[in-house]
Amino acid sequence: MPSSEDDAINEVHVLLGEYEQFLSGKAEGTTDAYLRTVRHLIAWVVLLPPNAGEIHHQQFCPVSD
């Protein structure tokens, strides 16, 4: 019986596949860069400690003073 972790991993693979299809008309370098960026984001989220709380957009785009 698959665990919820297995289900989540499968869902990520499905979503990445759909995103790759969405990017199919882009230049190869663009597709590679976009997919690499999404994979890095996924890895960052996975490595967050369980008690990290919610993710806020300021963590990605710091506001300059």
PDB file with SEQRES, HELIX, SHEET and CRYST1 records, atoms N, CA, C and O in Angstrom:
SEQRES   1 A   65  MET PRO SER SER GLU ASP ASP ALA ILE ASN GLU VAL HIS          
SEQRES   2 A   65  VAL LEU LEU GLY GLU TYR GLU GLN PHE LEU SER GLY LYS          
SEQRES   3 A   65  ALA GLU GLY THR THR ASP ALA TYR LEU ARG THR VAL ARG          
SEQRES   4 A   65  HIS LEU ILE ALA TRP VAL VAL LEU LEU PRO PRO ASN ALA          
SEQRES   5 A   65  GLY GLU ILE HIS HIS GLN GLN PHE CYS PRO VAL SER ASP          
HELIX    1 AA1 SER A    4  PHE A   22  1                                  19    
HELIX    2 AA2 LEU A   23  GLY A   25  5                                   3    
HELIX    3 AA3 GLU A   28  LEU A   47  1                                  20    
HELIX    4 AA4 HIS A   57  GLN A   59  5                                   3    
CRYST1    1.000    1.000    1.000  90.00  90.00  90.00 P 1           1          
ATOM      1  N   MET A   1       0.850  -1.182   0.000  1.00  0.00           N  
ATOM      2  CA  MET A   1       0.000   0.000   0.000  1.00  0.00           C  
ATOM      3  C   MET A   1       0.893   1.241   0.000  1.00  0.00           C  
ATOM      4  O   MET A   1       1.733   1.396   0.887  1.00  0.00           O  
ATOM      5  N   PRO A   2       0.719   2.126  -0.987  1.00  0.00           N  
ATOM      6  CA  PRO A   2       1.572   3.317  -1.058  1.00  0.00           C  
ATOM      7  C   PRO A   2       1.308   4.265   0.115  1.00  0.00           C  
ATOM      8  O   PRO A   2       0.178   4.417   0.578  1.00  0.00           O  
ATOM      9  N   SER A   3       2.376   4.885   0.571  1.00  0.00           N  
ATOM     10  CA  SER A   3       2.243   5.848   1.661  1.00  0.00           C  
ATOM     11  C   SER A   3       1.879   7.209   1.093  1.00  0.00           C  
ATOM     12  O   SER A   3       1.919   7.421  -0.119  1.00  0.00           O  
ATOM     13  N   SER A   4       1.525   8.123   1.977  1.00  0.00           N  
ATOM     14  CA  SER A   4       1.219   9.481   1.518  1.00  0.00           C  
ATOM     15  C   SER A   4       2.471  10.128   0.940  1.00  0.00           C  
ATOM     16  O   SER A   4       2.378  10.985   0.061  1.00  0.00           O  
ATOM     17  N   GLU A   5       3.656   9.719   1.433  1.00  0.00           N  
ATOM     18  CA  GLU A   5       4.914  10.241   0.874  1.00  0.00           C  
ATOM     19  C   GLU A   5       5.090   9.752  -0.564  1.00  0.00           C  
ATOM     20  O   GLU A   5       5.504  10.515  -1.437  1.00  0.00           O  
ATOM     21  N   ASP A   6       4.776   8.485  -0.806  1.00  0.00           N  
ATOM     22  CA  ASP A   6       4.845   7.951  -2.168  1.00  0.00           C  
ATOM     23  C   ASP A   6       3.871   8.678  -3.083  1.00  0.00           C  
ATOM     24  O   ASP A   6       4.199   9.003  -4.223  1.00  0.00           O  
ATOM     25  N   ASP A   7       2.671   8.929  -2.572  1.00  0.00           N  
ATOM     26  CA  ASP A   7       1.671   9.663  -3.353  1.00  0.00           C  
ATOM     27  C   ASP A   7       2.176  11.064  -3.701  1.00  0.00           C  
ATOM     28  O   ASP A   7       1.994  11.530  -4.826  1.00  0.00           O  
ATOM     29  N   ALA A   8       2.805  11.729  -2.743  1.00  0.00           N  
ATOM     30  CA  ALA A   8       3.326  13.077  -2.970  1.00  0.00           C  
ATOM     31  C   ALA A   8       4.434  13.055  -4.017  1.00  0.00           C  
ATOM     32  O   ALA A   8       4.488  13.922  -4.889  1.00  0.00           O  
ATOM     33  N   ILE A   9       5.314  12.066  -3.929  1.00  0.00           N  
ATOM     34  CA  ILE A   9       6.410  11.952  -4.903  1.00  0.00           C  
ATOM     35  C   ILE A   9       5.843  11.719  -6.301  1.00  0.00           C  
ATOM     36  O   ILE A   9       6.293  12.334  -7.268  1.00  0.00           O  
ATOM     37  N   ASN A  10       4.861  10.836  -6.405  1.00  0.00           N  
ATOM     38  CA  ASN A  10       4.236  10.581  -7.705  1.00  0.00           C  
ATOM     39  C   ASN A  10       3.562  11.831  -8.252  1.00  0.00           C  
ATOM     40  O   ASN A  10       3.645  12.110  -9.448  1.00  0.00           O  
ATOM     41  N   GLU A  11       2.902  12.578  -7.392  1.00  0.00           N  
ATOM     42  CA  GLU A  11       2.233  13.814  -7.820  1.00  0.00           C  
ATOM     43  C   GLU A  11       3.251  14.835  -8.324  1.00  0.00           C  
ATOM     44  O   GLU A  11       3.000  15.522  -9.315  1.00  0.00           O  
ATOM     45  N   VAL A  12       4.381  14.939  -7.658  1.00  0.00           N  
ATOM     46  CA  VAL A  12       5.430  15.864  -8.106  1.00  0.00           C  
ATOM     47  C   VAL A  12       5.924  15.452  -9.484  1.00  0.00           C  
ATOM     48  O   VAL A  12       6.116  16.304 -10.351  1.00  0.00           O  
ATOM     49  N   HIS A  13       6.133  14.155  -9.697  1.00  0.00           N  
ATOM     50  CA  HIS A  13       6.583  13.682 -11.012  1.00  0.00           C  
ATOM     51  C   HIS A  13       5.555  14.008 -12.097  1.00  0.00           C  
ATOM     52  O   HIS A  13       5.915  14.420 -13.200  1.00  0.00           O  
ATOM     53  N   VAL A  14       4.287  13.821 -11.778  1.00  0.00           N  
ATOM     54  CA  VAL A  14       3.225  14.131 -12.738  1.00  0.00           C  
ATOM     55  C   VAL A  14       3.229  15.636 -13.055  1.00  0.00           C  
ATOM     56  O   VAL A  14       3.163  16.033 -14.219  1.00  0.00           O  
ATOM     57  N   LEU A  15       3.307  16.454 -12.019  1.00  0.00           N  
ATOM     58  CA  LEU A  15       3.293  17.909 -12.227  1.00  0.00           C  
ATOM     59  C   LEU A  15       4.515  18.373 -13.009  1.00  0.00           C  
ATOM     60  O   LEU A  15       4.399  19.240 -13.876  1.00  0.00           O  
ATOM     61  N   LEU A  16       5.683  17.810 -12.716  1.00  0.00           N  
ATOM     62  CA  LEU A  16       6.887  18.165 -13.478  1.00  0.00           C  
ATOM     63  C   LEU A  16       6.741  17.768 -14.943  1.00  0.00           C  
ATOM     64  O   LEU A  16       7.161  18.505 -15.835  1.00  0.00           O  
ATOM     65  N   GLY A  17       6.153  16.618 -15.185  1.00  0.00           N  
ATOM     66  CA  GLY A  17       5.912  16.182 -16.560  1.00  0.00           C  
ATOM     67  C   GLY A  17       4.965  17.123 -17.293  1.00  0.00           C  
ATOM     68  O   GLY A  17       5.191  17.460 -18.455  1.00  0.00           O  
ATOM     69  N   GLU A  18       3.912  17.541 -16.614  1.00  0.00           N  
ATOM     70  CA  GLU A  18       2.968  18.490 -17.213  1.00  0.00           C  
ATOM     71  C   GLU A  18       3.645  19.825 -17.486  1.00  0.00           C  
ATOM     72  O   GLU A  18       3.413  20.442 -18.526  1.00  0.00           O  
ATOM     73  N   TYR A  19       4.477  20.270 -16.561  1.00  0.00           N  
ATOM     74  CA  TYR A  19       5.185  21.543 -16.750  1.00  0.00           C  
ATOM     75  C   TYR A  19       6.153  21.434 -17.927  1.00  0.00           C  
ATOM     76  O   TYR A  19       6.283  22.370 -18.716  1.00  0.00           O  
ATOM     77  N   GLU A  20       6.828  20.296 -18.044  1.00  0.00           N  
ATOM     78  CA  GLU A  20       7.749  20.092 -19.162  1.00  0.00           C  
ATOM     79  C   GLU A  20       6.983  20.121 -20.490  1.00  0.00           C  
ATOM     80  O   GLU A  20       7.471  20.683 -21.471  1.00  0.00           O  
ATOM     81  N   GLN A  21       5.809  19.530 -20.527  1.00  0.00           N  
ATOM     82  CA  GLN A  21       4.982  19.585 -21.740  1.00  0.00           C  
ATOM     83  C   GLN A  21       4.571  21.016 -22.047  1.00  0.00           C  
ATOM     84  O   GLN A  21       4.572  21.427 -23.207  1.00  0.00           O  
ATOM     85  N   PHE A  22       4.219  21.779 -21.012  1.00  0.00           N  
ATOM     86  CA  PHE A  22       3.847  23.179 -21.180  1.00  0.00           C  
ATOM     87  C   PHE A  22       4.994  23.972 -21.803  1.00  0.00           C  
ATOM     88  O   PHE A  22       4.767  24.880 -22.603  1.00  0.00           O  
ATOM     89  N   LEU A  23       6.228  23.624 -21.430  1.00  0.00           N  
ATOM     90  CA  LEU A  23       7.398  24.336 -21.921  1.00  0.00           C  
ATOM     91  C   LEU A  23       7.890  23.831 -23.278  1.00  0.00           C  
ATOM     92  O   LEU A  23       8.891  24.330 -23.792  1.00  0.00           O  
ATOM     93  N   SER A  24       7.210  22.862 -23.856  1.00  0.00           N  
ATOM     94  CA  SER A  24       7.719  22.187 -25.051  1.00  0.00           C  
ATOM     95  C   SER A  24       7.999  23.114 -26.225  1.00  0.00           C  
ATOM     96  O   SER A  24       8.833  22.778 -27.066  1.00  0.00           O  
ATOM     97  N   GLY A  25       7.353  24.245 -26.318  1.00  0.00           N  
ATOM     98  CA  GLY A  25       7.600  25.166 -27.425  1.00  0.00           C  
ATOM     99  C   GLY A  25       8.756  26.121 -27.190  1.00  0.00           C  
ATOM    100  O   GLY A  25       9.114  26.887 -28.085  1.00  0.00           O  
ATOM    101  N   LYS A  26       9.338  26.089 -26.017  1.00  0.00           N  
ATOM    102  CA  LYS A  26      10.435  26.995 -25.662  1.00  0.00           C  
ATOM    103  C   LYS A  26      11.764  26.442 -26.166  1.00  0.00           C  
ATOM    104  O   LYS A  26      11.872  25.264 -26.509  1.00  0.00           O  
ATOM    105  N   ALA A  27      12.757  27.297 -26.206  1.00  0.00           N  
ATOM    106  CA  ALA A  27      14.106  26.869 -26.571  1.00  0.00           C  
ATOM    107  C   ALA A  27      14.602  25.851 -25.543  1.00  0.00           C  
ATOM    108  O   ALA A  27      14.219  25.896 -24.374  1.00  0.00           O  
ATOM    109  N   GLU A  28      15.456  24.936 -25.994  1.00  0.00           N  
ATOM    110  CA  GLU A  28      15.938  23.877 -25.118  1.00  0.00           C  
ATOM    111  C   GLU A  28      16.618  24.432 -23.870  1.00  0.00           C  
ATOM    112  O   GLU A  28      16.411  23.915 -22.772  1.00  0.00           O  
ATOM    113  N   GLY A  29      17.422  25.473 -24.028  1.00  0.00           N  
ATOM    114  CA  GLY A  29      18.100  26.079 -22.880  1.00  0.00           C  
ATOM    115  C   GLY A  29      17.115  26.679 -21.885  1.00  0.00           C  
ATOM    116  O   GLY A  29      17.318  26.591 -20.674  1.00  0.00           O  
ATOM    117  N   THR A  30      16.058  27.282 -22.393  1.00  0.00           N  
ATOM    118  CA  THR A  30      15.031  27.858 -21.530  1.00  0.00           C  
ATOM    119  C   THR A  30      14.318  26.756 -20.750  1.00  0.00           C  
ATOM    120  O   THR A  30      14.119  26.866 -19.540  1.00  0.00           O  
ATOM    121  N   THR A  31      13.939  25.703 -21.451  1.00  0.00           N  
ATOM    122  CA  THR A  31      13.272  24.576 -20.798  1.00  0.00           C  
ATOM    123  C   THR A  31      14.158  23.985 -19.713  1.00  0.00           C  
ATOM    124  O   THR A  31      13.697  23.738 -18.598  1.00  0.00           O  
ATOM    125  N   ASP A  32      15.425  23.758 -20.031  1.00  0.00           N  
ATOM    126  CA  ASP A  32      16.360  23.205 -19.050  1.00  0.00           C  
ATOM    127  C   ASP A  32      16.474  24.108 -17.827  1.00  0.00           C  
ATOM    128  O   ASP A  32      16.452  23.627 -16.694  1.00  0.00           O  
ATOM    129  N   ALA A  33      16.596  25.413 -18.051  1.00  0.00           N  
ATOM    130  CA  ALA A  33      16.746  26.359 -16.943  1.00  0.00           C  
ATOM    131  C   ALA A  33      15.491  26.397 -16.074  1.00  0.00           C  
ATOM    132  O   ALA A  33      15.586  26.389 -14.847  1.00  0.00           O  
ATOM    133  N   TYR A  34      14.327  26.437 -16.697  1.00  0.00           N  
ATOM    134  CA  TYR A  34      13.078  26.489 -15.939  1.00  0.00           C  
ATOM    135  C   TYR A  34      12.882  25.219 -15.111  1.00  0.00           C  
ATOM    136  O   TYR A  34      12.510  25.289 -13.939  1.00  0.00           O  
ATOM    137  N   LEU A  35      13.131  24.064 -15.720  1.00  0.00           N  
ATOM    138  CA  LEU A  35      12.976  22.811 -14.994  1.00  0.00           C  
ATOM    139  C   LEU A  35      13.996  22.694 -13.865  1.00  0.00           C  
ATOM    140  O   LEU A  35      13.669  22.206 -12.784  1.00  0.00           O  
ATOM    141  N   ARG A  36      15.218  23.135 -14.107  1.00  0.00           N  
ATOM    142  CA  ARG A  36      16.249  23.116 -13.064  1.00  0.00           C  
ATOM    143  C   ARG A  36      15.836  24.000 -11.890  1.00  0.00           C  
ATOM    144  O   ARG A  36      16.018  23.626 -10.731  1.00  0.00           O  
ATOM    145  N   THR A  37      15.282  25.169 -12.191  1.00  0.00           N  
ATOM    146  CA  THR A  37      14.839  26.083 -11.142  1.00  0.00           C  
ATOM    147  C   THR A  37      13.718  25.464 -10.309  1.00  0.00           C  
ATOM    148  O   THR A  37      13.726  25.558  -9.082  1.00  0.00           O  
ATOM    149  N   VAL A  38      12.758  24.832 -10.978  1.00  0.00           N  
ATOM    150  CA  VAL A  38      11.644  24.196 -10.254  1.00  0.00           C  
ATOM    151  C   VAL A  38      12.168  23.052  -9.399  1.00  0.00           C  
ATOM    152  O   VAL A  38      11.720  22.872  -8.267  1.00  0.00           O  
ATOM    153  N   ARG A  39      13.108  22.278  -9.924  1.00  0.00           N  
ATOM    154  CA  ARG A  39      13.669  21.164  -9.140  1.00  0.00           C  
ATOM    155  C   ARG A  39      14.405  21.687  -7.915  1.00  0.00           C  
ATOM    156  O   ARG A  39      14.314  21.092  -6.841  1.00  0.00           O  
ATOM    157  N   HIS A  40      15.136  22.795  -8.059  1.00  0.00           N  
ATOM    158  CA  HIS A  40      15.834  23.393  -6.913  1.00  0.00           C  
ATOM    159  C   HIS A  40      14.829  23.882  -5.875  1.00  0.00           C  
ATOM    160  O   HIS A  40      15.044  23.719  -4.674  1.00  0.00           O  
ATOM    161  N   LEU A  41      13.743  24.476  -6.332  1.00  0.00           N  
ATOM    162  CA  LEU A  41      12.701  24.934  -5.412  1.00  0.00           C  
ATOM    163  C   LEU A  41      12.100  23.751  -4.655  1.00  0.00           C  
ATOM    164  O   LEU A  41      11.907  23.822  -3.442  1.00  0.00           O  
ATOM    165  N   ILE A  42      11.807  22.678  -5.363  1.00  0.00           N  
ATOM    166  CA  ILE A  42      11.251  21.490  -4.717  1.00  0.00           C  
ATOM    167  C   ILE A  42      12.229  20.950  -3.675  1.00  0.00           C  
ATOM    168  O   ILE A  42      11.829  20.604  -2.564  1.00  0.00           O  
ATOM    169  N   ALA A  43      13.508  20.879  -4.035  1.00  0.00           N  
ATOM    170  CA  ALA A  43      14.518  20.382  -3.096  1.00  0.00           C  
ATOM    171  C   ALA A  43      14.593  21.273  -1.869  1.00  0.00           C  
ATOM    172  O   ALA A  43      14.727  20.774  -0.751  1.00  0.00           O  
ATOM    173  N   TRP A  44      14.510  22.586  -2.059  1.00  0.00           N  
ATOM    174  CA  TRP A  44      14.561  23.529  -0.928  1.00  0.00           C  
ATOM    175  C   TRP A  44      13.373  23.292   0.010  1.00  0.00           C  
ATOM    176  O   TRP A  44      13.532  23.262   1.230  1.00  0.00           O  
ATOM    177  N   VAL A  45      12.188  23.125  -0.572  1.00  0.00           N  
ATOM    178  CA  VAL A  45      10.986  22.898   0.247  1.00  0.00           C  
ATOM    179  C   VAL A  45      11.097  21.577   1.000  1.00  0.00           C  
ATOM    180  O   VAL A  45      10.754  21.501   2.180  1.00  0.00           O  
ATOM    181  N   VAL A  46      11.571  20.545   0.325  1.00  0.00           N  
ATOM    182  CA  VAL A  46      11.700  19.236   0.967  1.00  0.00           C  
ATOM    183  C   VAL A  46      12.669  19.288   2.141  1.00  0.00           C  
ATOM    184  O   VAL A  46      12.465  18.597   3.138  1.00  0.00           O  
ATOM    185  N   LEU A  47      13.715  20.094   2.038  1.00  0.00           N  
ATOM    186  CA  LEU A  47      14.727  20.157   3.092  1.00  0.00           C  
ATOM    187  C   LEU A  47      14.350  21.068   4.254  1.00  0.00           C  
ATOM    188  O   LEU A  47      15.064  21.112   5.256  1.00  0.00           O  
ATOM    189  N   LEU A  48      13.255  21.789   4.139  1.00  0.00           N  
ATOM    190  CA  LEU A  48      12.816  22.629   5.248  1.00  0.00           C  
ATOM    191  C   LEU A  48      12.475  21.749   6.450  1.00  0.00           C  
ATOM    192  O   LEU A  48      11.891  20.677   6.294  1.00  0.00           O  
ATOM    193  N   PRO A  49      12.839  22.202   7.635  1.00  0.00           N  
ATOM    194  CA  PRO A  49      12.460  21.415   8.812  1.00  0.00           C  
ATOM    195  C   PRO A  49      10.932  21.409   8.972  1.00  0.00           C  
ATOM    196  O   PRO A  49      10.263  22.369   8.587  1.00  0.00           O  
ATOM    197  N   PRO A  50      10.384  20.329   9.539  1.00  0.00           N  
ATOM    198  CA  PRO A  50       8.934  20.221   9.676  1.00  0.00           C  
ATOM    199  C   PRO A  50       8.311  21.376  10.457  1.00  0.00           C  
ATOM    200  O   PRO A  50       7.143  21.701  10.247  1.00  0.00           O  
ATOM    201  N   ASN A  51       9.069  21.993  11.345  1.00  0.00           N  
ATOM    202  CA  ASN A  51       8.532  23.087  12.159  1.00  0.00           C  
ATOM    203  C   ASN A  51       8.857  24.455  11.570  1.00  0.00           C  
ATOM    204  O   ASN A  51       8.824  25.456  12.287  1.00  0.00           O  
ATOM    205  N   ALA A  52       9.172  24.515  10.275  1.00  0.00           N  
ATOM    206  CA  ALA A  52       9.570  25.778   9.639  1.00  0.00           C  
ATOM    207  C   ALA A  52       8.400  26.741   9.481  1.00  0.00           C  
ATOM    208  O   ALA A  52       8.603  27.930   9.236  1.00  0.00           O  
ATOM    209  N   GLY A  53       7.193  26.242   9.618  1.00  0.00           N  
ATOM    210  CA  GLY A  53       6.028  27.111   9.463  1.00  0.00           C  
ATOM    211  C   GLY A  53       5.675  27.300   8.000  1.00  0.00           C  
ATOM    212  O   GLY A  53       6.095  26.531   7.135  1.00  0.00           O  
ATOM    213  N   GLU A  54       4.902  28.331   7.745  1.00  0.00           N  
ATOM    214  CA  GLU A  54       4.456  28.604   6.387  1.00  0.00           C  
ATOM    215  C   GLU A  54       5.572  29.227   5.565  1.00  0.00           C  
ATOM    216  O   GLU A  54       6.481  29.863   6.098  1.00  0.00           O  
ATOM    217  N   ILE A  55       5.483  29.032   4.262  1.00  0.00           N  
ATOM    218  CA  ILE A  55       6.422  29.652   3.327  1.00  0.00           C  
ATOM    219  C   ILE A  55       5.782  30.953   2.849  1.00  0.00           C  
ATOM    220  O   ILE A  55       4.629  30.970   2.421  1.00  0.00           O  
ATOM    221  N   HIS A  56       6.539  32.028   2.928  1.00  0.00           N  
ATOM    222  CA  HIS A  56       6.045  33.345   2.497  1.00  0.00           C  
ATOM    223  C   HIS A  56       6.852  33.844   1.315  1.00  0.00           C  
ATOM    224  O   HIS A  56       8.031  33.519   1.177  1.00  0.00           O  
ATOM    225  N   HIS A  57       6.221  34.630   0.469  1.00  0.00           N  
ATOM    226  CA  HIS A  57       6.886  35.106  -0.740  1.00  0.00           C  
ATOM    227  C   HIS A  57       8.138  35.918  -0.428  1.00  0.00           C  
ATOM    228  O   HIS A  57       9.028  36.000  -1.275  1.00  0.00           O  
ATOM    229  N   GLN A  58       8.241  36.516   0.743  1.00  0.00           N  
ATOM    230  CA  GLN A  58       9.428  37.288   1.093  1.00  0.00           C  
ATOM    231  C   GLN A  58      10.679  36.405   1.174  1.00  0.00           C  
ATOM    232  O   GLN A  58      11.800  36.901   1.061  1.00  0.00           O  
ATOM    233  N   GLN A  59      10.483  35.109   1.367  1.00  0.00           N  
ATOM    234  CA  GLN A  59      11.613  34.195   1.396  1.00  0.00           C  
ATOM    235  C   GLN A  59      12.218  34.025   0.009  1.00  0.00           C  
ATOM    236  O   GLN A  59      13.369  33.604  -0.109  1.00  0.00           O  
ATOM    237  N   PHE A  60      11.479  34.336  -1.026  1.00  0.00           N  
ATOM    238  CA  PHE A  60      11.953  34.206  -2.395  1.00  0.00           C  
ATOM    239  C   PHE A  60      12.385  35.558  -2.967  1.00  0.00           C  
ATOM    240  O   PHE A  60      13.365  35.640  -3.708  1.00  0.00           O  
ATOM    241  N   CYS A  61      11.672  36.583  -2.632  1.00  0.00           N  
ATOM    242  CA  CYS A  61      11.909  37.915  -3.189  1.00  0.00           C  
ATOM    243  C   CYS A  61      12.004  38.923  -2.047  1.00  0.00           C  
ATOM    244  O   CYS A  61      11.014  39.571  -1.708  1.00  0.00           O  
ATOM    245  N   PRO A  62      13.177  39.056  -1.459  1.00  0.00           N  
ATOM    246  CA  PRO A  62      13.302  40.006  -0.346  1.00  0.00           C  
ATOM    247  C   PRO A  62      12.950  41.420  -0.784  1.00  0.00           C  
ATOM    248  O   PRO A  62      13.281  41.846  -1.891  1.00  0.00           O  
ATOM    249  N   VAL A  63      12.286  42.123   0.084  1.00  0.00           N  
ATOM    250  CA  VAL A  63      11.905  43.497  -0.184  1.00  0.00           C  
ATOM    251  C   VAL A  63      13.089  44.390   0.172  1.00  0.00           C  
ATOM    252  O   VAL A  63      13.633  44.318   1.274  1.00  0.00           O  
ATOM    253  N   SER A  64      13.478  45.236  -0.787  1.00  0.00           N  
ATOM    254  CA  SER A  64      14.584  46.151  -0.506  1.00  0.00           C  
ATOM    255  C   SER A  64      14.049  47.412   0.141  1.00  0.00           C  
ATOM    256  O   SER A  64      12.929  47.844  -0.131  1.00  0.00           O  
ATOM    257  N   ASP A  65      14.859  47.987   0.991  1.00  0.00           N  
ATOM    258  CA  ASP A  65      14.445  49.213   1.705  1.00  0.00           C  
ATOM    259  C   ASP A  65      14.633  50.434   0.856  1.00  0.00           C  
ATOM    260  O   ASP A  65      14.337  51.544   1.297  1.00  0.00           O  
TER     261      ASP A  65                                                      
END                                                                             
